[in-house]
Amino acid sequence: ETVMSNQRPLVGVGVLIVREGSEIPHVLVGKRKGSHGAGTYALPGGHLEYGESFEECASREVEEETGIVLSMDAITFAYATNSVFTELNKHYVTVFMRAVVPKVYAWPTTACFVYHVQR
């Protein structure tokens, strides 16, 4: 059953940051603070701002949250989700982007950690 509402979905952008040329693929995640899902681990990301492209949002959010400066050429579309959180009365469309960072780039250690991707 569809419920009509004046509310509109929010648009989020999450970024899968992978290390270039790694034998074992790594993805960067961080522990969330003070937002939906506080205390859980998530990809860097945030809300899309008015007039911003997905790539611009991904670049901005990753730099704000991790200090990593992404090359716009390294950011590509990965997938999107359409999630309704009825208990929170929220609806999110989340666009996931993929960004490759050079192997020599130091991963942040203060707020984020790296884990191995299960194949």
C-alpha positions as CSV (number, residue, x, y, z in Angstrom):
1,E,0.0,0.0,0.0
2,T,1.4,3.4,-1.0
3,V,0.9,6.3,1.4
4,M,0.7,9.7,-0.2
5,S,2.6,12.5,1.6
6,N,4.0,16.0,1.1
7,Q,7.3,14.6,2.2
8,R,10.0,14.0,-0.4
9,P,12.9,11.5,-0.3
10,L,16.3,12.8,0.8
11,V,19.3,12.1,-1.5
12,G,22.4,10.7,0.1
13,V,25.7,9.8,-1.5
14,G,28.0,7.1,-0.1
15,V,31.5,6.4,-1.4
16,L,33.2,3.1,-1.8
17,I,36.9,4.0,-1.5
18,V,39.1,1.3,-2.8
19,R,42.9,1.1,-2.8
20,E,44.5,0.9,-6.2
21,G,46.3,-2.2,-7.1
22,S,45.8,-4.0,-3.8
23,E,46.1,-7.8,-4.0
24,I,43.4,-8.0,-1.4
25,P,40.6,-5.4,-2.0
26,H,40.2,-3.0,0.8
27,V,37.3,-0.6,1.4
28,L,37.5,2.4,3.8
29,V,34.7,2.7,6.4
30,G,34.2,4.8,9.5
31,K,32.3,4.7,12.8
32,R,29.2,7.0,12.6
33,K,28.8,9.8,15.2
34,G,25.7,11.8,16.1
35,S,23.6,10.8,13.1
36,H,21.3,8.1,11.9
37,G,23.1,4.9,12.8
38,A,25.4,6.4,15.4
39,G,27.9,3.8,16.6
40,T,27.7,1.7,13.5
41,Y,30.2,1.5,10.6
42,A,29.4,3.1,7.3
43,L,31.0,4.4,4.1
44,P,32.0,8.1,3.9
45,G,29.2,10.2,2.5
46,G,26.4,12.6,3.2
47,H,23.5,14.6,1.7
48,L,23.6,15.9,-1.9
49,E,23.5,19.7,-1.9
50,Y,21.4,21.7,-4.4
51,G,23.1,21.9,-7.8
52,E,25.8,19.4,-6.9
53,S,26.7,16.4,-9.0
54,F,27.1,13.0,-7.5
55,E,30.9,13.2,-8.1
56,E,31.2,16.6,-6.5
57,C,29.2,15.4,-3.4
58,A,31.4,12.3,-3.2
59,S,34.6,14.4,-3.4
60,R,33.4,17.0,-0.8
61,E,32.1,14.4,1.7
62,V,35.2,12.2,1.5
63,E,37.5,15.2,2.0
64,E,35.4,16.5,5.0
65,E,35.2,13.1,6.7
66,T,38.6,11.6,5.9
67,G,40.9,14.3,4.6
68,I,41.4,12.3,1.4
69,V,41.3,14.5,-1.7
70,L,39.8,12.5,-4.6
71,S,40.5,13.1,-8.3
72,M,37.2,13.6,-10.1
73,D,38.5,11.2,-12.8
74,A,38.7,8.5,-10.1
75,I,35.0,8.7,-9.1
76,T,32.4,6.5,-10.9
77,F,28.8,5.4,-10.3
78,A,28.5,2.1,-8.5
79,Y,24.8,1.6,-7.6
80,A,21.8,3.2,-6.0
81,T,19.3,2.2,-3.3
82,N,15.7,3.3,-2.5
83,S,15.1,2.9,1.3
84,V,12.1,3.8,3.4
85,F,12.6,3.8,7.1
86,T,9.0,3.8,8.3
87,E,10.0,3.7,12.0
88,L,12.0,7.0,11.5
89,N,9.5,8.4,9.0
90,K,12.4,8.9,6.5
91,H,12.9,8.0,2.9
92,Y,16.4,8.0,1.3
93,V,17.6,7.5,-2.2
94,T,21.3,6.8,-1.8
95,V,23.7,6.9,-4.7
96,F,26.8,4.9,-4.2
97,M,29.9,6.1,-6.0
98,R,33.3,4.2,-6.3
99,A,36.6,6.0,-5.9
100,V,40.0,4.5,-6.4
101,V,42.9,6.0,-4.4
102,P,46.6,5.4,-5.0
103,K,48.1,2.5,-3.0
104,V,50.7,4.9,-1.5
105,Y,47.9,7.1,0.1
106,A,47.9,6.7,3.9
107,W,44.6,5.6,5.2
108,P,43.2,7.7,8.0
109,T,43.5,6.0,11.4
110,T,41.7,8.3,13.8
111,A,38.0,7.9,12.8
112,C,38.2,5.2,10.2
113,F,39.5,1.7,9.7
114,V,40.1,-0.7,6.9
115,Y,38.7,-4.2,6.5
116,H,39.1,-6.9,4.0
117,V,36.3,-7.3,1.5
118,Q,34.8,-10.9,1.5
119,R,34.9,-12.3,-2.0
